[in-house]
Amino acid sequence: MAPMASGADHYRDAERVLEDAKAAQPGSDQERFLLAAAQIHATLAQAAATALTGAVAAGYWDEQPDLVAWVEAAGVKPDVAK
């Protein structure tokens, strides 16, 4: 069994799958499948991000690997005073 994806993994996967959907024939089954897969990844990413916002707001983002992965995936560094 493969390890469970993190929220940041789902975020990156949603972006990747959306890029793949751009290459699909518009209106095709492949495009619909890829858009649905991207939506699933985006929903899982949103759920994970929502669950982690308290730690980021509290300034503990750099102490947790999952939070660091989110910061890297989002391409921003929280401006949090400790």
GUGUGU-85349 format. One record per residue: residue in one letter; residue number from 1; x, y, z of N, C-alpha, C in turn. Coordinates in nm, 3 decimals, m for minus. Example, Ala and Ser with C-alpha at 12.3 -4.5 7.8 and 13.67 -1.06 7.14 Angstrom:
! residues 2
<node residuo="a" num="1" n_X="1.319" n_Y="m0.569" n_Z="0.780" ca_X="1.230" ca_Y="m0.450" ca_Z="0.780" c_X="1.320" c_Y="m0.330" c_Z="0.780"/>
<node residuo="s" num="2" n_X="1.285" n_Y="m0.225" n_Z="0.708" ca_X="1.367" ca_Y="m0.106" ca_Z="0.714" c_X="1.290" c_Y="0.003" c_Z="0.787"/>
This chain:
! residues 82
<node residuo="m" num="1" n_X="0.085" n_Y="m0.118" n_Z="0.000" ca_X="0.000" ca_Y="0.000" ca_Z="0.000" c_X="0.089" c_Y="0.124" c_Z="0.000"/>
<node residuo="a" num="2" n_X="0.057" n_Y="0.217" n_Z="m0.087" ca_X="0.135" ca_Y="0.340" ca_Z="m0.097" c_X="0.107" c_Y="0.430" c_Z="0.023"/>
<node residuo="p" num="3" n_X="0.207" n_Y="0.510" n_Z="0.063" ca_X="0.183" ca_Y="0.602" ca_Z="0.174" c_X="0.077" c_Y="0.705" c_Z="0.136"/>
<node residuo="m" num="4" n_X="0.005" n_Y="0.753" n_Z="0.237" ca_X="m0.100" ca_Y="0.853" ca_Z="0.214" c_X="m0.037" c_Y="0.985" c_Z="0.172"/>
<node residuo="a" num="5" n_X="m0.099" n_Y="1.052" n_Z="0.079" ca_X="m0.049" ca_Y="1.181" ca_Z="0.033" c_X="m0.079" c_Y="1.288" c_Z="0.136"/>
<node residuo="s" num="6" n_X="0.011" n_Y="1.383" n_Z="0.146" ca_X="m0.012" ca_Y="1.497" ca_Z="0.235" c_X="m0.100" c_Y="1.599" c_Z="0.164"/>
<node residuo="g" num="7" n_X="m0.146" n_Y="1.696" n_Z="0.238" ca_X="m0.224" ca_Y="1.803" ca_Z="0.177" c_X="m0.147" c_Y="1.876" c_Z="0.069"/>
<node residuo="a" num="8" n_X="m0.019" n_Y="1.899" n_Z="0.095" ca_X="0.065" ca_Y="1.966" ca_Z="m0.004" c_X="0.080" c_Y="1.881" c_Z="m0.130"/>
<node residuo="d" num="9" n_X="0.089" n_Y="1.749" n_Z="m0.112" ca_X="0.095" ca_Y="1.659" ca_Z="m0.227" c_X="m0.032" c_Y="1.672" c_Z="m0.311"/>
<node residuo="h" num="10" n_X="m0.146" n_Y="1.676" n_Z="m0.244" ca_X="m0.273" ca_Y="1.689" ca_Z="m0.317" c_X="m0.280" c_Y="1.822" c_Z="m0.391"/>
<node residuo="y" num="11" n_X="m0.229" n_Y="1.929" n_Z="m0.331" ca_X="m0.228" ca_Y="2.060" ca_Z="m0.395" c_X="m0.146" c_Y="2.054" c_Z="m0.524"/>
<node residuo="r" num="12" n_X="m0.025" n_Y="1.998" n_Z="m0.515" ca_X="0.061" ca_Y="1.987" ca_Z="m0.632" c_X="m0.001" c_Y="1.895" c_Z="m0.737"/>
<node residuo="d" num="13" n_X="m0.063" n_Y="1.785" n_Z="m0.692" ca_X="m0.127" ca_Y="1.693" ca_Z="m0.786" c_X="m0.243" c_Y="1.761" c_Z="m0.858"/>
<node residuo="a" num="14" n_X="m0.321" n_Y="1.841" n_Z="m0.788" ca_X="m0.431" ca_Y="1.913" ca_Z="m0.852" c_X="m0.379" c_Y="2.004" c_Z="m0.962"/>
<node residuo="e" num="15" n_X="m0.271" n_Y="2.076" n_Z="m0.935" ca_X="m0.212" ca_Y="2.163" ca_Z="m1.036" c_X="m0.161" c_Y="2.083" c_Z="m1.156"/>
<node residuo="r" num="16" n_X="m0.095" n_Y="1.970" n_Z="m1.128" ca_X="m0.040" ca_Y="1.886" ca_Z="m1.234" c_X="m0.151" c_Y="1.829" c_Z="m1.322"/>
<node residuo="v" num="17" n_X="m0.256" n_Y="1.777" n_Z="m1.258" ca_X="m0.365" ca_Y="1.716" ca_Z="m1.334" c_X="m0.439" c_Y="1.822" c_Z="m1.416"/>
<node residuo="l" num="18" n_X="m0.453" n_Y="1.942" n_Z="m1.363" ca_X="m0.515" ca_Y="2.049" ca_Z="m1.442" c_X="m0.433" c_Y="2.081" c_Z="m1.566"/>
<node residuo="e" num="19" n_X="m0.302" n_Y="2.080" n_Z="m1.553" ca_X="m0.216" ca_Y="2.100" ca_Z="m1.670" c_X="m0.237" c_Y="1.989" c_Z="m1.772"/>
<node residuo="d" num="20" n_X="m0.248" n_Y="1.864" n_Z="m1.724" ca_X="m0.274" ca_Y="1.752" ca_Z="m1.814" c_X="m0.408" c_Y="1.769" c_Z="m1.885"/>
<node residuo="a" num="21" n_X="m0.507" n_Y="1.821" n_Z="m1.814" ca_X="m0.640" ca_Y="1.840" ca_Z="m1.873" c_X="m0.637" c_Y="1.940" c_Z="m1.988"/>
<node residuo="k" num="22" n_X="m0.546" n_Y="2.035" n_Z="m1.982" ca_X="m0.536" ca_Y="2.134" ca_Z="m2.090" c_X="m0.500" c_Y="2.068" c_Z="m2.223"/>
<node residuo="a" num="23" n_X="m0.426" n_Y="1.956" n_Z="m2.216" ca_X="m0.383" ca_Y="1.887" ca_Z="m2.338" c_X="m0.489" c_Y="1.792" c_Z="m2.392"/>
<node residuo="a" num="24" n_X="m0.591" n_Y="1.764" n_Z="m2.313" ca_X="m0.696" ca_Y="1.671" ca_Z="m2.355" c_X="m0.791" c_Y="1.739" c_Z="m2.454"/>
<node residuo="q" num="25" n_X="m0.854" n_Y="1.656" n_Z="m2.535" ca_X="m0.955" ca_Y="1.707" ca_Z="m2.629" c_X="m1.071" c_Y="1.768" c_Z="m2.551"/>
<node residuo="p" num="26" n_X="m1.106" n_Y="1.893" n_Z="m2.577" ca_X="m1.217" ca_Y="1.955" ca_Z="m2.505" c_X="m1.346" c_Y="1.873" c_Z="m2.516"/>
<node residuo="g" num="27" n_X="m1.410" n_Y="1.850" n_Z="m2.402" ca_X="m1.535" ca_Y="1.774" ca_Z="m2.399" c_X="m1.519" c_Y="1.623" c_Z="m2.400"/>
<node residuo="s" num="28" n_X="m1.394" n_Y="1.576" n_Z="m2.404" ca_X="m1.370" ca_Y="1.431" ca_Z="m2.411" c_X="m1.384" c_Y="1.367" c_Z="m2.273"/>
<node residuo="d" num="29" n_X="m1.398" n_Y="1.234" n_Z="m2.274" ca_X="m1.401" ca_Y="1.160" ca_Z="m2.148" c_X="m1.272" c_Y="1.182" c_Z="m2.070"/>
<node residuo="q" num="30" n_X="m1.160" n_Y="1.188" n_Z="m2.142" ca_X="m1.031" ca_Y="1.210" ca_Z="m2.076" c_X="m1.030" c_Y="1.345" c_Z="m2.004"/>
<node residuo="e" num="31" n_X="m1.078" n_Y="1.449" n_Z="m2.071" ca_X="m1.081" ca_Y="1.580" ca_Z="m2.007" c_X="m1.170" c_Y="1.578" c_Z="m1.883"/>
<node residuo="r" num="32" n_X="m1.288" n_Y="1.517" n_Z="m1.894" ca_X="m1.379" ca_Y="1.510" ca_Z="m1.779" c_X="m1.316" c_Y="1.433" c_Z="m1.664"/>
<node residuo="f" num="33" n_X="m1.249" n_Y="1.322" n_Z="m1.695" ca_X="m1.182" ca_Y="1.242" ca_Z="m1.592" c_X="m1.074" c_Y="1.324" c_Z="m1.523"/>
<node residuo="l" num="34" n_X="m0.992" n_Y="1.392" n_Z="m1.602" ca_X="m0.883" ca_Y="1.470" ca_Z="m1.544" c_X="m0.935" c_Y="1.586" c_Z="m1.460"/>
<node residuo="l" num="35" n_X="m1.039" n_Y="1.653" n_Z="m1.507" ca_X="m1.096" ca_Y="1.762" ca_Z="m1.428" c_X="m1.156" c_Y="1.711" c_Z="m1.297"/>
<node residuo="a" num="36" n_X="m1.219" n_Y="1.595" n_Z="m1.302" ca_X="m1.274" ca_Y="1.537" ca_Z="m1.179" c_X="m1.161" c_Y="1.499" c_Z="m1.083"/>
<node residuo="a" num="37" n_X="m1.054" n_Y="1.441" n_Z="m1.136" ca_X="m0.940" ca_Y="1.404" ca_Z="m1.052" c_X="m0.877" c_Y="1.528" c_Z="m0.989"/>
<node residuo="a" num="38" n_X="m0.864" n_Y="1.635" n_Z="m1.066" ca_X="m0.809" ca_Y="1.760" ca_Z="m1.013" c_X="m0.898" c_Y="1.815" c_Z="m0.902"/>
<node residuo="q" num="39" n_X="m1.028" n_Y="1.807" n_Z="m0.920" ca_X="m1.122" ca_Y="1.856" ca_Z="m0.819" c_X="m1.109" c_Y="1.775" c_Z="m0.690"/>
<node residuo="i" num="40" n_X="m1.093" n_Y="1.645" n_Z="m0.702" ca_X="m1.076" ca_Y="1.560" ca_Z="m0.583" c_X="m0.949" c_Y="1.599" c_Z="m0.509"/>
<node residuo="h" num="41" n_X="m0.839" n_Y="1.613" n_Z="m0.583" ca_X="m0.713" ca_Y="1.653" ca_Z="m0.518" c_X="m0.726" c_Y="1.791" c_Z="m0.453"/>
<node residuo="a" num="42" n_X="m0.790" n_Y="1.884" n_Z="m0.523" ca_X="m0.807" ca_Y="2.018" ca_Z="m0.468" c_X="m0.892" c_Y="2.017" c_Z="m0.341"/>
<node residuo="t" num="43" n_X="m0.995" n_Y="1.935" n_Z="m0.339" ca_X="m1.081" ca_Y="1.926" ca_Z="m0.221" c_X="m1.005" c_Y="1.868" c_Z="m0.102"/>
<node residuo="l" num="44" n_X="m0.926" n_Y="1.763" n_Z="m0.127" ca_X="m0.846" ca_Y="1.705" ca_Z="m0.019" c_X="m0.740" c_Y="1.804" c_Z="0.029"/>
<node residuo="a" num="45" n_X="m0.681" n_Y="1.878" n_Z="m0.063" ca_X="m0.583" ca_Y="1.980" ca_Z="m0.025" c_X="m0.647" c_Y="2.088" c_Z="0.061"/>
<node residuo="q" num="46" n_X="m0.767" n_Y="2.131" n_Z="0.023" ca_X="m0.837" ca_Y="2.234" ca_Z="0.100" c_X="m0.870" c_Y="2.184" c_Z="0.240"/>
<node residuo="a" num="47" n_X="m0.914" n_Y="2.060" n_Z="0.251" ca_X="m0.945" ca_Y="2.004" ca_Z="0.383" c_X="m0.821" c_Y="2.001" c_Z="0.471"/>
<node residuo="a" num="48" n_X="m0.709" n_Y="1.959" n_Z="0.414" ca_X="m0.585" ca_Y="1.953" ca_Z="0.492" c_X="m0.538" c_Y="2.093" c_Z="0.531"/>
<node residuo="a" num="49" n_X="m0.547" n_Y="2.187" n_Z="0.439" ca_X="m0.504" ca_Y="2.324" ca_Z="0.468" c_X="m0.589" c_Y="2.386" c_Z="0.577"/>
<node residuo="t" num="50" n_X="m0.718" n_Y="2.361" n_Z="0.572" ca_X="m0.809" ca_Y="2.414" ca_Z="0.673" c_X="m0.775" c_Y="2.358" c_Z="0.810"/>
<node residuo="a" num="51" n_X="m0.742" n_Y="2.231" n_Z="0.815" ca_X="m0.709" ca_Y="2.166" ca_Z="0.942" c_X="m0.579" c_Y="2.219" c_Z="1.001"/>
<node residuo="l" num="52" n_X="m0.490" n_Y="2.270" n_Z="0.917" ca_X="m0.358" ca_Y="2.313" ca_Z="0.964" c_X="m0.347" c_Y="2.462" c_Z="0.990"/>
<node residuo="t" num="53" n_X="m0.449" n_Y="2.539" n_Z="0.962" ca_X="m0.437" ca_Y="2.685" ca_Z="0.972" c_X="m0.410" c_Y="2.734" c_Z="1.113"/>
<node residuo="g" num="54" n_X="m0.459" n_Y="2.666" n_Z="1.214" ca_X="m0.436" ca_Y="2.710" ca_Z="1.351" c_X="m0.289" c_Y="2.711" c_Z="1.388"/>
<node residuo="a" num="55" n_X="m0.216" n_Y="2.608" n_Z="1.348" ca_X="m0.073" ca_Y="2.601" ca_Z="1.380" c_X="0.005" c_Y="2.708" c_Z="1.307"/>
<node residuo="v" num="56" n_X="m0.033" n_Y="2.737" n_Z="1.182" ca_X="0.036" ca_Y="2.842" ca_Z="1.107" c_X="0.008" c_Y="2.977" c_Z="1.172"/>
<node residuo="a" num="57" n_X="m0.117" n_Y="3.002" n_Z="1.206" ca_X="m0.153" ca_Y="3.130" ca_Z="1.268" c_X="m0.084" c_Y="3.147" c_Z="1.403"/>
<node residuo="a" num="58" n_X="m0.062" n_Y="3.036" n_Z="1.473" ca_X="0.002" ca_Y="3.042" ca_Z="1.604" c_X="0.154" c_Y="3.055" c_Z="1.593"/>
<node residuo="g" num="59" n_X="0.208" n_Y="3.042" n_Z="1.472" ca_X="0.352" ca_Y="3.060" ca_Z="1.453" c_X="0.433" c_Y="2.933" c_Z="1.466"/>
<node residuo="y" num="60" n_X="0.370" n_Y="2.817" n_Z="1.460" ca_X="0.442" ca_Y="2.690" ca_Z="1.474" c_X="0.464" c_Y="2.621" c_Z="1.341"/>
<node residuo="w" num="61" n_X="0.448" n_Y="2.691" n_Z="1.231" ca_X="0.455" ca_Y="2.628" ca_Z="1.100" c_X="0.591" c_Y="2.566" c_Z="1.071"/>
<node residuo="d" num="62" n_X="0.699" n_Y="2.625" n_Z="1.120" ca_X="0.832" ca_Y="2.574" ca_Z="1.086" c_X="0.876" c_Y="2.457" c_Z="1.173"/>
<node residuo="e" num="63" n_X="0.792" n_Y="2.413" n_Z="1.265" ca_X="0.825" ca_Y="2.301" ca_Z="1.353" c_X="0.757" c_Y="2.171" c_Z="1.310"/>
<node residuo="q" num="64" n_X="0.672" n_Y="2.177" n_Z="1.212" ca_X="0.596" ca_Y="2.060" ca_Z="1.169" c_X="0.622" c_Y="2.032" c_Z="1.021"/>
<node residuo="p" num="65" n_X="0.669" n_Y="1.911" n_Z="0.988" ca_X="0.698" ca_Y="1.880" ca_Z="0.847" c_X="0.579" c_Y="1.902" c_Z="0.753"/>
<node residuo="d" num="66" n_X="0.457" n_Y="1.868" n_Z="0.796" ca_X="0.341" ca_Y="1.890" ca_Z="0.709" c_X="0.319" c_Y="2.038" c_Z="0.681"/>
<node residuo="l" num="67" n_X="0.342" n_Y="2.121" n_Z="0.781" ca_X="0.324" ca_Y="2.265" ca_Z="0.762" c_X="0.432" c_Y="2.323" c_Z="0.672"/>
<node residuo="v" num="68" n_X="0.554" n_Y="2.277" n_Z="0.691" ca_X="0.664" ca_Y="2.323" ca_Z="0.605" c_X="0.633" c_Y="2.286" c_Z="0.460"/>
<node residuo="a" num="69" n_X="0.581" n_Y="2.164" n_Z="0.438" ca_X="0.545" ca_Y="2.121" ca_Z="0.302" c_X="0.439" c_Y="2.212" c_Z="0.243"/>
<node residuo="w" num="70" n_X="0.342" n_Y="2.255" n_Z="0.325" ca_X="0.238" ca_Y="2.346" ca_Z="0.277" c_X="0.298" c_Y="2.480" c_Z="0.238"/>
<node residuo="v" num="71" n_X="0.383" n_Y="2.531" n_Z="0.321" ca_X="0.445" ca_Y="2.661" ca_Z="0.292" c_X="0.522" c_Y="2.653" c_Z="0.161"/>
<node residuo="e" num="72" n_X="0.594" n_Y="2.542" n_Z="0.141" ca_X="0.670" ca_Y="2.525" ca_Z="0.017" c_X="0.577" c_Y="2.509" c_Z="m0.103"/>
<node residuo="a" num="73" n_X="0.470" n_Y="2.431" n_Z="m0.087" ca_X="0.376" ca_Y="2.410" ca_Z="m0.198" c_X="0.307" c_Y="2.540" c_Z="m0.238"/>
<node residuo="a" num="74" n_X="0.273" n_Y="2.621" n_Z="m0.140" ca_X="0.205" ca_Y="2.747" ca_Z="m0.168" c_X="0.300" c_Y="2.854" c_Z="m0.220"/>
<node residuo="g" num="75" n_X="0.430" n_Y="2.833" n_Z="m0.201" ca_X="0.528" ca_Y="2.928" ca_Z="m0.250" c_X="0.536" c_Y="3.056" c_Z="m0.169"/>
<node residuo="v" num="76" n_X="0.495" n_Y="3.049" n_Z="m0.045" ca_X="0.500" ca_Y="3.166" ca_Z="0.043" c_X="0.559" c_Y="3.126" c_Z="0.177"/>
<node residuo="k" num="77" n_X="0.607" n_Y="3.225" n_Z="0.249" ca_X="0.655" ca_Y="3.202" ca_Z="0.384" c_X="0.572" c_Y="3.290" c_Z="0.476"/>
<node residuo="p" num="78" n_X="0.503" n_Y="3.228" n_Z="0.572" ca_X="0.421" ca_Y="3.310" ca_Z="0.662" c_X="0.506" c_Y="3.414" c_Z="0.735"/>
<node residuo="d" num="79" n_X="0.452" n_Y="3.533" n_Z="0.749" ca_X="0.518" ca_Y="3.638" ca_Z="0.824" c_X="0.462" c_Y="3.633" c_Z="0.966"/>
<node residuo="v" num="80" n_X="0.519" n_Y="3.542" n_Z="1.044" ca_X="0.467" ca_Y="3.517" ca_Z="1.178" c_X="0.577" c_Y="3.547" c_Z="1.279"/>
<node residuo="a" num="81" n_X="0.549" n_Y="3.632" n_Z="1.374" ca_X="0.644" ca_Y="3.662" ca_Z="1.482" c_X="0.628" c_Y="3.558" c_Z="1.591"/>
<node residuo="k" num="82" n_X="0.739" n_Y="3.500" n_Z="1.631" ca_X="0.735" ca_Y="3.401" ca_Z="1.739" c_X="0.763" c_Y="3.467" c_Z="1.870"/>
